């Protein structure tokens, strides 16, 4: 197997441009409706920023001379009321500030729509698509760096970059204004700088890592879980100087400087985690309770009785990573963990230096183990949590395939061909979501011509998908029922009664009935509620708009034979299935 690539950079540029087209296309998807809850929450945070009010804020502060000391003056300052407090802590503030100030600059040059609800979302999606596009050359670069002396390193790098170009999870989250693509980009740059630190030990890389970890924590606080990467990179550099590790010489000035920069830049990136400590701690308490399952809320009910790791392997990775790469990645992670740890321990035992290739592989594995290990312990298992792991799993999968190239070149070529074509077609099947009308809007348009106007409609609470139906049928004719709490509602019979007295029932996504059908013993009333509609004789389906083929097709083996449907958050935000049922008794 001979590497014949005369210009890998030309191919990489082509892949990057193609990836950019796929990611930037239809960033305004949703037909003017922006129902993604995370996007709306982020805009809420941006909308709390008012830089024009800073002058009024500071002019209202009493002078220091009115206080007995500077300390007492500082304590009296209403820091949390500074008009740059997003008052939103589910994410860090850095991307919120970036989106806000870009919007403000655009407003200064005459683009007044930039500072609107829609404008903030489009800017955020643009930055997300830009970050996702940058992951393509970064994946290539990290692969080549990891395979420093491999004769096929450029070809392997292009393979992993090709996978990232068409990966469904990458395409989807490039179209969301969530922070996962920002985090993925930051983590990849952190790993790359860690490679350079191990190779050279130069002070500038310690400084860069301190800054990058700081802004990463300022983007999302769970990035703290990845700090051992810095310790590992420094330990490898120290050890390789003399093939020994002296704990008393471990804390060098460069390393301490890096550690000092982390909290500084974390604060600069997201200052109100400190300045509004009370608000942050209240949010942290709530978010932690949701994450560990001690507080069950309506948007986490789908994780009841699900098994960590198994859930991600069967309901997340096959859809965002592809089935072949999921299998290869699992094998690769186990194989390299055992092999790399063994080789590293043998080198240390024999007092030999750890090679650059092995050092890079150890850092790559550490990144995956730390990130996945943290999230695998959580009760919540949202699809977005696995997005930052995708490029690293792709690199590791490519390494595994080519580790055995000397055993069978034909088999290696076949595996590369199958996995690459699989990603290509799976990605394009998913991409069709953005070439079609948003399902909610299409359903509303069909309903406007197919369903009589003066009818009574019941539907599901907490789903903004009902909004497009309001101007068609009138808000007074649409009643939202809290089916989520049916088991605990003393007036459950009234909810059934309201449903049965309506002319139509509108199902806005799979979110509610999917969980009720999966675990009917946990939600007997909810199961009965939807079973009577979907399978009963008193209701008939009159409308069904879906993009099921985008995720349930031959490339997901028809949702793994129908046994393992994707995590609902992979579906309900950008292509929910919308159905209407007519009450035959009316």
SELONU-587660 format. One line per field, with one value per residue (C-alpha): z, y, x; residue in three letters. Coordinates in Angstrom, 3 decimals. Each point is the difference from the previous one (the first is absolute). Layout:
BEGIN
up	(Z / ...)
north	(Y / ...)
east	(X / ...)
r	(ALA / ...)
//
This chain:
BEGIN
up	(0.000 / -1.276 / 0.852 / -3.350 / 1.228 / -1.735 / 1.555 / 3.113 / 0.821 / -3.257 / 0.935 / 3.529 / -1.353 / -2.189 / 2.966 / 2.115 / -2.668 / -0.500 / 3.748 / 0.193 / -2.651 / 1.896 / 3.292 / -1.109 / -2.230 / 1.409 / 3.315 / 0.233 / -0.021 / 1.851 / -2.358 / 2.389 / 3.047 / 2.504 / 2.394 / 1.181 / 3.798 / 0.414 / -2.729 / 1.612 / 3.421 / -1.429 / -1.635 / 3.384 / 1.409 / -2.875 / 0.444 / 3.586 / -1.261 / -0.359 / -0.519 / -0.601 / 3.645 / 1.415 / 0.337 / 2.032 / 2.165 / 0.915 / 0.490 / 2.611 / 2.069 / 3.191 / 0.233 / 2.041 / 2.402 / 1.369 / 1.327 / 2.810 / -2.225 / -3.553 / 1.136 / 1.390 / -3.222 / -2.091 / 2.143 / -0.474 / -3.800 / -1.713 / -2.230 / -1.088 / -1.391 / -2.478 / -3.357 / -1.471 / 2.191 / -2.251 / 3.043 / -1.752 / 1.320 / -1.807 / -2.292 / 0.535 / -1.168 / -2.570 / -3.104 / 1.268 / 0.107 / -3.414 / -1.616 / 1.743 / -1.000 / -3.589 / -0.139 / 1.433 / -2.603 / -2.777 / 1.401 / -0.145 / -3.741 / -0.649 / 0.477 / 2.608 / -0.258 / 1.556 / 3.507 / -0.332 / 1.270 / -3.470 / -0.569 / 3.120 / -0.984 / -3.569 / 1.256 / 2.508 / -2.656 / -2.314 / 2.671 / 0.703 / -3.695 / -0.211 / 3.011 / -1.436 / -3.337 / 1.769 / 1.509 / -3.421 / -0.468 / 3.748 / -0.120 / -2.841 / 1.854 / 3.261 / -1.825 / -1.829 / 3.241 / 1.817 / -2.841 / -0.184 / -1.658 / -1.643 / -3.754 / -0.678 / 2.424 / -2.612 / -1.471 / 3.443 / 0.890 / -3.088 / 0.814 / 3.479 / -1.423 / -2.617 / 2.745 / 1.917 / -3.188 / -0.393 / 3.555 / 0.822 / 3.516 / -1.319 / -2.653 / 2.490 / 2.706 / -2.518 / -0.536 / 3.712 / 2.082 / 2.831 / 1.362 / -0.817 / -3.222 / 1.798 / 2.712 / -2.545 / -1.757 / 3.298 / 1.108 / -3.297 / 0.173 / 3.622 / -1.076 / -2.866 / 2.270 / 2.484 / -2.770 / -0.604 / 3.723 / 0.261 / -3.018 / 0.981 / 3.568 / -1.113 / 2.294 / -2.661 / -0.087 / 3.771 / -0.351 / -2.860 / 1.912 / 3.048 / -2.158 / -1.936 / 3.104 / 1.512 / -2.956 / -0.265 / 3.609 / -0.836 / -2.790 / 2.150 / 3.541 / -0.420 / -1.958 / 3.419 / -0.329 / -2.765 / 2.049 / 0.535 / -3.686 / 1.000 / 2.832 / -2.295 / -2.758 / 2.521 / 1.628 / -3.374 / -0.794 / 3.385 / -0.132 / -3.520 / 0.939 / 2.143 / -0.242 / 3.587 / 1.869 / 3.076 / 1.870 / 1.696 / -3.390 / -1.472 / 0.835 / -2.272 / -0.534 / -3.458 / 1.366 / 2.896 / -2.446 / -2.065 / 3.102 / 0.976 / -3.412 / 0.126 / 2.703 / -1.368 / -3.483 / 1.344 / 1.938 / -2.984 / -2.192 / 2.429 / 2.828 / 1.465 / 1.154 / 2.722 / -0.003 / 0.296 / 2.189 / 1.459 / -3.397 / -1.263 / 3.024 / -0.244 / -3.655 / 0.735 / 2.687 / -2.393 / -3.005 / 2.129 / 1.340 / -3.530 / -1.254 / 2.716 / -0.149 / 3.559 / -1.487 / -2.685 / -2.398 / -3.066 / -2.446 / 1.670 / 0.287 / -3.055 / 2.033 / 2.588 / 0.182 / -2.558 / 0.420 / -0.305 / -2.776 / -1.479 / -0.702 / -1.794 / -1.965 / -1.206 / -0.168 / -0.571 / -1.746 / -2.771 / -1.139 / 0.453 / -0.679 / -2.209 / 0.809 / -1.482 / 1.772 / 3.270 / -0.092 / -1.057 / 2.557 / 2.901 / -1.021 / -0.586 / 3.397 / 1.838 / -2.120 / 0.248 / 3.693 / 0.694 / -2.543 / 0.686 / 3.773 / -0.232 / -2.242 / 2.188 / 3.194 / -1.680 / -1.079 / 3.486 / 1.597 / -2.329 / 0.537 / -3.688 / -1.501 / -1.158 / -3.752 / -1.490 / -1.737 / 3.236 / 1.929 / -2.513 / 0.116 / 3.800 / -0.105 / -2.569 / 2.154 / 3.115 / -1.741 / -0.909 / 3.348 / 1.987 / -2.167 / -0.501 / 3.536 / 1.461 / -2.221 / 0.273 / 3.730 / -0.547 / 0.068 / -2.967 / -3.312 / -2.519 / -3.483 / 0.192 / 2.824 / -2.365 / -2.798 / 1.329 / 0.049 / -3.723 / -1.545 / 2.606 / -0.569 / -3.752 / 0.392 / 2.282 / -2.438 / -2.907 / 2.065 / 0.780 / -3.618 / -1.168 / 2.953 / -1.714 / -3.567 / -0.193 / 0.675 / -2.875 / -2.279 / -1.877 / 3.175 / 1.157 / -3.318 / 0.182 / 3.524 / -0.941 / -3.108 / 1.843 / 2.943 / -2.255 / -2.353 / 2.998 / 1.491 / -3.339 / -0.600 / 3.654 / 0.158 / -3.186 / 1.110 / 3.182 / -1.809 / -1.859 / 3.147 / -0.986 / -3.644 / 1.004 / 1.847 / 3.792 / 0.940 / 2.457 / -2.573 / -2.718 / 2.313 / 0.844 / -3.682 / -0.806 / 2.983 / -1.161 / -3.197 / 1.250 / 3.454 / 0.551 / 1.750 / 2.750 / 1.706 / 3.496 / 0.180 / 2.963 / 0.032 / 2.227 / 2.458 / 0.008 / -3.773 / -1.954 / -3.163 / 0.691 / -0.731 / -3.832 / 0.432 / 2.152 / -2.812 / -2.056 / 2.564 / 2.669 / 3.410 / 1.553 / -1.925 / 0.953 / 3.524 / 1.203 / 2.362 / 2.581 / -0.898 / 1.538 / 3.508 / -0.732 / 2.542 / 2.772 / -0.978 / 2.284 / -2.908 / -2.526 / -0.953 / -1.034 / -2.381 / -1.636 / -0.137 / -1.672 / -2.559 / -0.782 / -0.289 / -2.578 / -3.754 / -0.628 / 1.978 / -1.149 / 0.737 / -0.410 / 0.324 / 1.172 / 3.374 / 2.058 / -1.528 / -0.670 / 3.701 / 0.897 / -2.519 / 1.085 / 3.710 / 0.349 / 3.531 / 1.098 / -1.787 / -0.112 / -0.471 / -2.552 / -1.881 / 0.032 / -1.117 / -3.147 / -0.656 / -0.287 / -2.532 / -2.113 / 0.182 / 1.106 / -2.112 / 0.988 / -1.649 / -3.526 / -1.320 / -2.431 / -0.209 / 0.311 / -0.921 / 0.751 / -1.176 / 1.465 / -2.992 / 1.079 / 3.019 / -0.475 / -3.282 / -1.381 / 1.500 / 3.509 / -0.900 / 0.322 / 3.514 / 0.881 / -0.941 / 1.858 / 3.368 / 0.670 / -1.154 / 0.294 / 3.073 / -0.379 / 0.055 / -3.276 / -1.567 / 1.753 / -0.504 / -3.755 / -1.455 / 2.442 / -1.298 / 0.149 / -0.072 / 0.333 / 0.947 / -0.579 / 2.698 / -1.689 / 2.785 / -0.863)
north	(0.000 / 3.017 / 3.561 / 1.802 / 3.317 / 2.724 / 2.840 / -1.008 / 3.664 / 0.468 / -2.873 / 1.361 / 3.425 / -1.609 / -1.939 / 3.161 / 1.987 / -2.816 / -0.290 / 3.750 / -0.191 / -2.762 / 1.869 / 3.531 / -1.017 / 0.990 / 1.435 / 1.661 / -3.375 / 0.059 / 2.350 / 2.908 / -2.080 / -0.691 / -2.638 / -1.568 / 0.548 / 0.426 / 2.612 / 1.925 / -0.191 / 1.281 / 2.924 / 0.689 / 0.331 / 2.247 / 2.178 / 0.739 / 1.786 / 3.772 / 1.560 / 3.378 / -0.008 / -0.300 / 3.766 / 0.286 / -2.927 / 1.475 / 3.504 / -1.382 / -1.556 / 1.991 / 1.396 / -1.860 / 2.944 / -0.837 / -3.330 / -0.648 / -2.124 / -1.212 / -3.513 / 1.157 / 1.937 / -3.093 / -2.103 / 2.542 / 0.020 / -1.605 / -2.084 / -2.381 / 2.958 / 1.024 / 0.176 / -2.614 / -2.800 / -2.600 / -1.540 / -3.343 / -2.708 / -3.206 / 0.940 / 2.362 / 3.596 / 0.169 / -0.942 / 2.166 / 3.011 / -0.814 / -0.229 / 3.177 / 2.142 / -1.276 / 0.995 / 3.421 / 0.537 / -0.991 / 2.427 / 2.796 / -0.594 / 0.075 / -3.622 / 0.786 / -3.458 / -1.441 / 0.924 / -1.662 / -3.428 / -1.473 / 1.898 / -1.393 / -3.546 / 0.361 / 1.434 / -2.848 / -2.589 / 1.629 / -0.268 / -3.584 / -0.889 / 1.789 / -1.926 / -3.273 / 0.724 / 0.657 / -3.478 / -1.562 / 1.249 / -0.338 / -3.670 / -0.493 / 1.862 / -1.887 / -3.330 / 0.824 / 1.195 / -3.184 / -2.099 / 2.024 / -2.739 / -2.115 / -0.354 / 0.423 / 2.866 / 2.457 / -2.527 / -0.994 / 3.662 / 0.570 / -3.026 / 1.304 / 3.492 / -1.514 / -1.689 / 3.265 / 1.783 / -2.158 / -1.144 / 0.494 / 1.251 / 2.605 / 1.172 / 0.240 / 1.957 / 2.362 / 1.141 / 0.556 / 3.014 / -2.203 / 0.005 / -3.587 / 0.866 / 2.852 / -2.436 / -2.605 / 2.553 / 1.108 / -3.570 / -0.857 / 3.063 / -0.869 / -3.480 / 1.373 / 2.472 / -2.841 / -1.904 / 2.967 / 0.351 / -3.637 / 0.406 / 3.265 / 0.984 / 3.633 / 2.622 / 1.350 / -3.309 / 0.071 / 3.508 / -1.018 / -2.993 / 2.140 / 2.465 / -2.711 / -1.895 / 3.269 / 0.972 / -3.593 / 0.127 / 3.385 / -1.712 / -2.869 / -0.674 / -3.786 / 0.615 / -0.083 / -3.795 / 0.163 / 1.784 / -3.261 / 0.371 / 2.849 / -2.050 / -2.991 / 2.071 / 1.657 / -3.349 / -1.525 / 2.958 / -0.142 / -3.773 / -0.016 / 2.389 / -2.586 / -3.056 / 0.623 / 2.045 / 1.961 / 1.136 / 2.766 / 1.489 / -0.497 / 3.439 / 2.085 / 3.715 / -0.633 / -2.496 / 2.267 / 2.881 / -2.182 / -0.911 / 3.665 / 1.038 / -2.467 / 1.733 / 3.426 / -0.739 / -2.016 / 3.118 / 2.311 / -2.334 / -0.420 / 2.546 / -0.300 / -3.527 / 1.913 / 3.448 / -1.496 / -2.915 / -0.456 / -0.218 / -2.397 / -2.302 / -0.096 / -0.973 / -2.523 / -1.660 / -0.294 / -1.161 / -2.527 / -1.447 / -0.350 / -1.509 / -2.654 / -0.835 / 1.024 / 2.593 / -1.491 / 2.615 / -0.406 / 0.231 / -2.826 / -2.618 / -1.823 / -1.130 / -1.934 / -3.601 / 0.581 / -1.448 / 2.312 / -0.870 / -2.550 / 2.829 / 2.090 / -2.969 / -1.059 / 3.240 / 2.796 / -0.999 / -2.155 / 3.112 / 2.777 / -2.025 / -2.845 / -3.684 / -1.155 / 2.700 / -0.631 / -3.626 / 0.888 / 2.815 / -2.245 / -2.602 / 2.697 / 1.598 / -3.303 / -1.190 / 3.176 / 0.454 / -3.411 / 0.174 / 3.588 / -0.339 / -3.202 / 1.617 / 3.095 / -2.030 / -2.165 / 3.100 / 1.485 / -3.314 / -0.249 / 3.709 / 0.772 / 3.080 / -0.103 / 0.590 / 2.973 / -2.273 / -1.827 / 3.285 / 1.431 / -3.144 / 0.105 / 3.602 / -0.867 / -2.889 / 2.175 / 2.577 / -2.665 / -1.790 / 3.215 / 1.414 / -3.194 / -1.202 / 3.139 / -0.041 / -3.746 / 0.471 / 2.371 / -0.913 / 2.287 / -1.321 / 2.677 / -0.396 / 3.324 / -1.276 / -2.467 / 2.461 / 1.112 / -3.631 / -0.605 / 1.316 / -1.795 / -3.266 / 0.463 / 0.425 / -3.017 / -2.100 / 0.953 / -0.911 / -3.420 / -0.777 / 0.853 / -1.663 / -3.306 / 1.116 / -2.212 / -3.072 / 0.579 / 3.010 / -1.138 / -0.310 / 3.431 / 1.543 / -1.726 / 1.252 / 3.551 / -0.120 / -1.380 / 2.392 / 3.011 / -0.759 / -0.749 / 3.429 / 1.708 / -1.403 / 0.126 / 3.658 / 0.901 / -1.870 / 2.045 / 3.254 / -0.220 / 1.473 / 3.394 / -0.285 / -0.456 / 2.129 / -0.171 / -2.760 / 2.138 / 2.746 / -2.492 / -1.647 / 3.393 / 0.876 / -3.310 / 0.321 / 3.471 / -1.490 / -3.406 / 0.644 / 2.172 / 3.292 / 0.055 / -3.234 / -0.767 / -1.345 / -1.431 / -0.488 / -0.317 / 2.557 / 1.215 / -0.379 / 3.231 / -1.855 / 0.963 / 3.671 / -0.190 / -1.512 / 2.895 / 2.527 / -2.711 / -1.324 / 2.710 / -0.341 / -0.239 / -3.232 / -1.711 / -1.348 / -1.379 / -2.975 / -0.886 / -3.664 / -0.026 / 0.059 / -2.185 / -2.662 / 2.589 / 2.221 / -0.383 / 1.286 / -2.534 / -0.929 / 3.590 / -0.175 / -3.124 / 1.730 / 3.107 / -2.159 / -1.945 / 3.179 / 1.477 / -0.484 / -0.630 / -0.931 / 1.442 / -1.975 / 2.342 / -2.458 / -3.458 / 1.342 / -0.899 / -3.116 / -1.560 / -0.270 / -1.133 / -2.833 / -1.040 / -0.302 / -0.225 / -1.380 / 3.346 / 2.052 / -2.106 / 2.990 / 1.600 / -3.284 / -0.311 / 3.621 / -0.476 / -3.612 / 0.967 / 2.684 / -1.809 / -3.556 / 0.497 / -0.151 / 3.426 / 1.986 / 0.015 / 1.616 / 2.836 / 1.578 / -1.319 / 2.051 / -1.523 / -0.356 / -3.460 / -1.082 / 2.482 / -2.118 / -3.299 / -1.376 / -2.730 / 1.717 / -0.362 / -3.448 / 1.439 / 1.275 / -3.217 / -2.118 / 2.286 / -1.087 / 3.020 / 3.239 / 3.039 / 2.181 / 2.317 / 3.140 / -1.188 / 0.283 / 2.357 / 3.302 / 0.144 / -2.712 / -1.021 / -2.146 / 1.991 / -1.859 / 0.942 / -2.422 / 0.567 / -0.959 / -2.339 / 0.547 / 3.682)
east	(0.000 / 1.908 / -0.875 / -0.256 / -1.357 / 1.989 / -1.963 / -1.937 / -0.566 / -1.935 / -2.287 / -0.313 / -0.955 / -2.661 / -1.414 / -0.021 / -1.851 / -2.485 / -0.490 / -0.570 / -2.727 / -1.789 / 0.283 / -0.861 / -2.874 / -3.397 / 1.193 / -3.406 / -1.779 / -3.278 / -1.863 / 0.242 / -0.860 / 2.763 / -1.269 / 3.256 / -0.160 / 3.755 / 0.120 / -2.826 / 1.671 / 3.276 / -1.813 / -1.587 / 3.525 / 1.106 / -3.080 / 1.054 / 3.121 / -0.234 / 3.408 / -1.652 / -1.134 / 3.519 / 0.378 / -3.193 / 1.045 / 3.379 / -1.381 / -2.417 / 2.804 / 0.739 / 3.561 / 2.605 / 0.221 / -3.443 / 1.294 / 2.485 / 2.239 / 0.485 / -0.943 / -3.336 / -0.619 / 0.704 / -2.333 / -2.789 / 0.288 / -3.011 / 2.281 / -2.728 / -1.968 / 2.689 / -1.849 / 2.336 / -1.342 / -1.695 / -1.717 / 0.298 / 2.326 / -0.949 / 2.883 / 2.904 / -0.130 / 2.804 / -2.034 / -2.865 / 2.324 / 1.477 / -3.455 / -1.166 / 2.978 / -0.037 / -3.667 / 0.829 / 2.742 / -2.378 / -2.551 / 2.583 / 0.485 / -3.720 / -1.116 / -2.648 / -1.572 / 3.174 / -1.136 / -3.395 / -1.020 / 0.458 / 3.231 / 1.657 / -0.935 / 1.295 / 3.303 / 0.287 / -0.743 / 2.542 / 2.694 / -1.017 / 0.273 / 3.362 / 1.327 / -1.278 / 1.696 / 3.304 / -0.208 / 0.664 / 3.601 / 0.604 / -0.968 / 2.477 / 2.735 / -0.503 / -0.006 / 3.231 / 1.611 / -1.009 / 1.465 / 3.182 / 2.104 / -2.713 / 0.550 / -3.734 / -0.586 / -1.315 / -2.397 / -1.250 / -0.410 / -2.128 / -2.146 / -0.800 / -0.633 / -2.337 / -1.995 / -0.372 / -1.099 / -3.104 / -0.668 / -3.728 / 0.695 / 2.423 / -2.470 / -2.844 / 1.782 / 1.540 / -3.592 / -0.709 / 0.980 / 1.166 / 3.542 / 0.990 / 1.847 / 1.811 / 1.067 / 1.082 / 2.186 / 1.527 / 0.691 / 1.684 / 2.246 / 0.807 / 1.066 / 2.087 / 1.808 / 0.541 / 1.800 / 2.301 / 0.640 / 1.086 / 2.283 / 1.694 / -0.913 / 0.046 / -1.473 / -2.344 / -1.899 / -0.482 / -1.380 / -2.293 / -1.317 / -0.734 / -1.931 / -1.838 / -1.054 / -1.188 / -2.195 / -1.222 / -1.187 / -1.515 / -1.925 / -1.220 / 1.099 / 0.188 / 3.220 / 1.641 / -0.220 / 2.635 / 2.689 / 1.956 / 0.997 / 2.288 / 1.499 / 0.542 / 1.621 / 2.316 / 0.838 / 0.898 / 2.257 / 1.717 / 0.421 / 1.446 / 2.783 / 1.790 / -2.277 / -1.022 / -2.563 / 1.085 / -3.078 / 1.978 / 0.909 / -3.472 / -1.408 / 2.206 / -0.533 / -1.479 / -2.485 / -0.998 / -0.463 / -2.338 / -2.012 / -0.222 / -1.310 / -2.892 / -2.104 / 0.927 / -1.311 / -2.925 / -1.022 / 0.555 / -2.059 / -2.880 / 0.382 / -3.478 / 0.634 / 1.846 / -1.596 / -3.480 / 0.989 / -3.469 / -1.660 / 2.671 / -0.274 / -3.799 / 0.292 / 2.753 / -2.124 / -2.923 / 2.062 / 1.905 / -3.248 / -1.337 / 3.258 / 0.243 / -3.715 / -0.843 / -2.367 / -2.213 / -1.314 / -2.169 / 2.918 / 1.979 / -2.743 / 1.349 / 3.018 / -1.984 / 1.264 / 2.761 / 3.484 / 3.035 / 2.468 / -2.425 / -2.432 / 2.636 / 1.316 / -3.457 / -2.011 / 2.504 / 3.231 / -1.584 / -1.864 / 2.548 / 3.168 / -1.354 / -0.355 / 3.361 / 1.988 / -1.820 / 1.132 / 3.538 / 0.254 / -1.016 / 2.575 / 2.620 / -0.530 / 0.340 / 2.931 / 2.060 / -0.718 / 1.483 / 2.827 / 1.068 / -0.109 / 2.026 / 2.631 / 0.215 / 0.423 / 2.638 / 1.932 / -0.163 / 1.007 / 3.012 / 0.767 / -0.377 / -1.502 / -3.609 / -0.020 / -1.822 / -2.510 / -0.805 / -0.169 / -2.469 / -2.103 / -0.065 / -1.218 / -2.671 / -1.193 / 0.070 / -2.201 / -2.553 / 0.077 / -0.374 / -2.770 / -1.985 / 0.676 / -1.547 / -3.082 / -0.548 / -0.564 / -2.931 / -3.659 / -0.680 / 1.285 / -0.846 / 1.424 / 1.828 / 2.201 / 1.676 / 0.778 / 3.436 / 1.137 / -0.640 / 3.259 / 2.105 / -1.869 / 0.463 / 3.746 / 0.231 / -2.060 / 2.253 / 3.062 / -1.427 / -0.817 / 3.505 / 1.707 / -0.656 / 0.746 / 3.093 / -2.157 / -2.417 / 0.112 / -3.086 / -2.042 / 1.182 / -1.038 / -3.369 / -0.696 / 1.001 / -2.207 / -3.036 / 0.242 / 0.604 / -2.886 / -2.216 / 0.805 / -0.498 / -3.480 / -1.076 / 1.025 / -1.825 / -3.118 / 0.009 / 0.804 / -3.315 / -1.595 / 1.369 / -1.058 / -3.646 / -2.484 / 0.041 / -2.448 / -1.973 / -0.532 / -0.898 / -2.530 / -1.535 / -0.296 / -1.677 / -2.318 / -1.071 / -1.438 / -1.077 / -1.485 / -3.112 / 0.774 / -2.615 / 0.982 / 1.200 / 3.555 / 1.874 / 3.749 / 3.061 / 1.318 / 3.648 / 0.397 / 0.343 / -0.956 / -3.623 / 0.753 / -0.346 / -3.461 / -1.238 / -0.646 / -1.695 / -2.460 / 0.163 / 1.581 / -3.453 / -0.605 / 3.279 / 0.419 / 3.314 / -0.268 / 2.664 / 0.342 / 3.492 / -1.480 / -3.010 / 1.010 / 0.245 / -2.911 / -3.057 / -2.063 / 1.293 / -3.552 / -0.592 / 2.950 / -1.444 / -3.373 / 1.401 / 1.758 / -3.164 / -2.058 / 2.369 / -0.361 / 3.689 / 3.077 / 3.335 / 3.188 / 2.960 / 2.898 / 1.012 / 1.111 / -3.084 / -1.455 / 3.411 / 0.814 / -3.543 / 0.138 / 3.520 / -0.774 / -3.804 / 0.350 / 1.491 / -2.645 / -3.169 / -2.311 / 2.301 / 0.200 / -3.782 / -0.373 / 2.102 / -0.906 / -3.664 / 0.912 / 2.590 / -1.332 / -3.599 / -3.170 / -1.318 / 2.770 / 1.390 / 3.170 / -0.691 / 3.461 / 3.542 / 3.072 / 3.374 / 3.593 / 0.424 / 2.084 / 2.684 / 0.923 / -1.803 / 1.317 / 2.220 / 3.062 / -1.384 / -1.358 / -3.509 / 0.686 / 1.828 / -2.977 / -2.378 / 1.412 / 2.199 / -1.538 / 2.260 / 0.074 / -2.960 / 2.160 / 1.549 / -3.450 / -2.401 / 1.834 / 0.536 / -2.262 / -2.744 / -2.835 / -3.250 / -3.322 / -3.651 / -2.746 / -3.691 / -2.487 / -2.475 / -2.503 / -0.323)
r	(UNK / UNK / UNK / UNK / UNK / UNK / UNK / UNK / UNK / UNK / UNK / UNK / UNK / UNK / UNK / UNK / UNK / UNK / UNK / UNK / UNK / UNK / UNK / UNK / UNK / UNK / UNK / UNK / UNK / UNK / UNK / UNK / UNK / UNK / UNK / UNK / UNK / UNK / UNK / UNK / UNK / UNK / UNK / UNK / UNK / UNK / UNK / UNK / UNK / UNK / UNK / UNK / UNK / UNK / UNK / UNK / UNK / UNK / UNK / UNK / UNK / UNK / UNK / UNK / UNK / UNK / UNK / UNK / UNK / UNK / UNK / UNK / UNK / UNK / UNK / UNK / UNK / UNK / UNK / UNK / UNK / UNK / UNK / UNK / UNK / UNK / UNK / UNK / UNK / UNK / UNK / UNK / UNK / UNK / UNK / UNK / UNK / UNK / UNK / UNK / UNK / UNK / UNK / UNK / UNK / UNK / UNK / UNK / UNK / UNK / UNK / UNK / UNK / UNK / UNK / UNK / UNK / UNK / UNK / UNK / UNK / UNK / UNK / UNK / UNK / UNK / UNK / UNK / UNK / UNK / UNK / UNK / UNK / UNK / UNK / UNK / UNK / UNK / UNK / UNK / UNK / UNK / UNK / UNK / UNK / UNK / UNK / UNK / UNK / UNK / UNK / UNK / UNK / UNK / UNK / UNK / UNK / UNK / UNK / UNK / UNK / UNK / UNK / UNK / UNK / UNK / UNK / UNK / UNK / UNK / UNK / UNK / UNK / UNK / UNK / UNK / UNK / UNK / UNK / UNK / UNK / UNK / UNK / UNK / UNK / UNK / UNK / UNK / UNK / UNK / UNK / UNK / UNK / UNK / UNK / UNK / UNK / UNK / UNK / UNK / UNK / UNK / UNK / UNK / UNK / UNK / UNK / UNK / UNK / UNK / UNK / UNK / UNK / UNK / UNK / UNK / UNK / UNK / UNK / UNK / UNK / UNK / UNK / UNK / UNK / UNK / UNK / UNK / UNK / UNK / UNK / UNK / UNK / UNK / UNK / UNK / UNK / UNK / UNK / UNK / UNK / UNK / UNK / UNK / UNK / UNK / UNK / UNK / UNK / UNK / UNK / UNK / UNK / UNK / UNK / UNK / UNK / UNK / UNK / UNK / UNK / UNK / UNK / UNK / UNK / UNK / UNK / UNK / UNK / UNK / UNK / UNK / UNK / UNK / UNK / UNK / UNK / UNK / UNK / UNK / UNK / UNK / UNK / UNK / UNK / UNK / UNK / UNK / UNK / UNK / UNK / UNK / UNK / UNK / UNK / UNK / UNK / UNK / UNK / UNK / UNK / UNK / UNK / UNK / UNK / UNK / UNK / UNK / UNK / UNK / UNK / UNK / UNK / UNK / UNK / UNK / UNK / UNK / UNK / UNK / UNK / UNK / UNK / UNK / UNK / UNK / UNK / UNK / UNK / UNK / UNK / UNK / UNK / UNK / UNK / UNK / UNK / UNK / UNK / UNK / UNK / UNK / UNK / UNK / UNK / UNK / UNK / UNK / UNK / UNK / UNK / UNK / UNK / UNK / UNK / UNK / UNK / UNK / UNK / UNK / UNK / UNK / UNK / UNK / UNK / UNK / UNK / UNK / UNK / UNK / UNK / UNK / UNK / UNK / UNK / UNK / UNK / UNK / UNK / UNK / UNK / UNK / UNK / UNK / UNK / UNK / UNK / UNK / UNK / UNK / UNK / UNK / UNK / UNK / UNK / UNK / UNK / UNK / UNK / UNK / UNK / UNK / UNK / UNK / UNK / UNK / UNK / UNK / UNK / UNK / UNK / UNK / UNK / UNK / UNK / UNK / UNK / UNK / UNK / UNK / UNK / UNK / UNK / UNK / UNK / UNK / UNK / UNK / UNK / UNK / UNK / UNK / UNK / UNK / UNK / UNK / UNK / UNK / UNK / UNK / UNK / UNK / UNK / UNK / UNK / UNK / UNK / UNK / UNK / UNK / UNK / UNK / UNK / UNK / UNK / UNK / UNK / UNK / UNK / UNK / UNK / UNK / UNK / UNK / UNK / UNK / UNK / UNK / UNK / UNK / UNK / UNK / UNK / UNK / UNK / UNK / UNK / UNK / UNK / UNK / UNK / UNK / UNK / UNK / UNK / UNK / UNK / UNK / UNK / UNK / UNK / UNK / UNK / UNK / UNK / UNK / UNK / UNK / UNK / UNK / UNK / UNK / UNK / UNK / UNK / UNK / UNK / UNK / UNK / UNK / UNK / UNK / UNK / UNK / UNK / UNK / UNK / UNK / UNK / UNK / UNK / UNK / UNK / UNK / UNK / UNK / UNK / UNK / UNK / UNK / UNK / UNK / UNK / UNK / UNK / UNK / UNK / UNK / UNK / UNK / UNK / UNK / UNK / UNK / UNK / UNK / UNK / UNK / UNK / UNK / UNK / UNK / UNK / UNK / UNK / UNK / UNK / UNK / UNK / UNK / UNK / UNK / UNK / UNK / UNK / UNK / UNK / UNK / UNK / UNK / UNK / UNK / UNK / UNK / UNK / UNK / UNK / UNK / UNK / UNK / UNK / UNK / UNK / UNK / UNK / UNK)
//
